[in-house]
Amino acid sequence: METNKLEAVQAKISQLKRGEQFASREEIAQLVDILWDGEVIEEVFEASDSDGLSRGMIFVTNQRLITILKVCLTSESGLFIRKKCLIEVNEFSYKEIFDVYPEGFGKITIESTRYNRNFSFILRDGSQDRDFCDYIDSKLL
């Protein structure tokens, strides 16, 4: 059953105008456990956290906004170099978002009641910031 859901997610993403280049990314596999029944991916954006340390994707669905960002940490001890990757998932139902706005150069800030704080990220394609905010604003109405 999980394989069918993953295939459905990959098929949907490949239909999106920016989705094809992300079809093999780790973040897509995470969606199998994250998406609700009946939830449909409408838009996909590549992004990083506001510090540029984590990279991943932003998924806009018919029910909420989902960010899946991955940060890889390396540590050295003697002859060994260890690399550990952590995945951070944030989700915002449209009822919990009360404002979304661009701050320039692709940076987007979301004000939400969910985490009682502002959440920011940077779109890889900085020219999409206004379109992204307008799209999310249309969901908030």
C-alpha positions in Angstrom: 0.0 0.0 0.0 2.8 2.4 0.9 4.4 1.8 -2.5 1.2 2.8 -4.3 1.0 6.0 -2.3 4.7 6.8 -3.1 4.1 6.2 -6.8 1.0 8.4 -6.6 3.0 11.2 -5.0 5.8 10.9 -7.6 3.3 10.8 -10.5 1.6 14.0 -9.2 4.9 15.8 -8.7 6.1 14.9 -12.1 3.0 16.6 -13.5 3.8 19.9 -11.8 5.8 22.5 -13.8 8.7 22.4 -11.3 8.1 18.9 -10.0 10.0 16.8 -12.4 13.5 17.8 -11.3 12.7 16.7 -7.7 11.1 13.3 -8.5 13.9 11.3 -6.9 14.6 13.5 -3.8 14.4 12.0 -0.3 11.8 14.5 0.7 9.3 12.8 -1.6 9.6 9.5 0.3 8.8 11.4 3.5 5.5 12.5 2.1 4.1 9.0 2.2 3.9 9.2 6.0 3.0 12.9 6.1 0.2 13.4 3.6 -3.4 12.9 4.8 -6.0 10.9 2.9 -7.4 13.0 0.1 -4.6 15.6 0.4 -3.3 16.7 -3.0 0.0 18.4 -3.8 -0.6 21.5 -5.8 2.9 23.2 -5.9 6.5 22.3 -5.1 9.3 24.7 -4.3 13.0 24.0 -3.5 14.1 25.9 -0.4 16.5 26.3 2.5 16.1 27.5 6.0 16.6 31.2 6.7 20.2 30.5 7.7 21.0 28.4 4.6 22.1 25.4 6.7 19.1 23.1 5.9 17.9 22.4 2.4 14.7 20.7 1.2 11.3 21.3 -0.3 8.1 23.2 0.4 4.9 21.4 -0.6 1.7 23.4 -1.0 -1.3 21.1 -0.8 -5.0 21.6 -0.9 -5.1 21.5 2.9 -1.8 22.8 4.2 1.8 24.0 3.7 4.5 21.4 4.5 8.2 22.1 4.7 10.7 19.2 4.7 14.2 20.4 5.3 17.3 18.3 5.7 20.5 19.4 7.5 23.6 17.3 7.4 26.1 17.5 10.3 29.7 16.3 10.1 32.0 15.6 13.0 35.6 14.5 13.1 37.2 12.3 15.7 40.7 11.0 15.0 40.6 9.2 11.7 36.9 9.1 11.3 34.5 11.6 9.8 30.9 11.1 10.6 28.0 12.5 8.7 24.5 12.5 10.1 21.5 14.0 8.3 18.4 15.1 10.2 15.1 15.8 8.6 12.9 18.6 10.0 9.2 18.6 9.0 7.0 21.6 9.7 3.3 21.8 8.7 0.9 24.6 8.7 -2.8 24.2 8.0 -4.2 27.2 6.3 -6.4 28.0 9.4 -3.2 28.4 11.4 -1.5 30.9 9.1 -2.5 34.5 9.6 0.1 36.1 7.3 2.8 35.2 4.8 5.1 37.8 3.2 8.3 38.1 1.2 11.3 39.8 2.7 13.3 40.0 -0.5 15.9 37.8 -2.2 13.5 34.8 -2.0 13.1 34.9 1.8 9.5 34.1 3.0 8.2 34.5 6.5 5.1 32.7 7.7 3.2 34.0 10.8 1.3 31.1 12.4 -0.5 30.2 15.6 0.9 26.7 15.3 4.4 27.3 16.7 3.7 30.7 18.3 6.5 32.2 16.3 7.5 33.3 12.8 8.8 30.6 10.5 11.2 31.7 7.7 12.7 30.0 4.7 14.4 31.0 1.4 13.1 29.8 -2.0 15.9 28.7 -4.2 14.5 30.7 -7.1 14.2 34.1 -5.4 12.0 35.4 -8.2 9.2 33.2 -7.0 8.7 34.9 -3.6 5.8 37.2 -4.6 4.0 34.4 -6.5 4.4 32.1 -3.6 3.0 34.6 -1.1 0.1 35.5 -3.4 -0.7 31.8 -3.8 -0.7 31.1 -0.1 -2.7 34.3 0.6 -5.4 33.0 -1.8 -5.6 29.9 0.4 -6.1 31.9 3.5 -9.3 33.6 2.3 
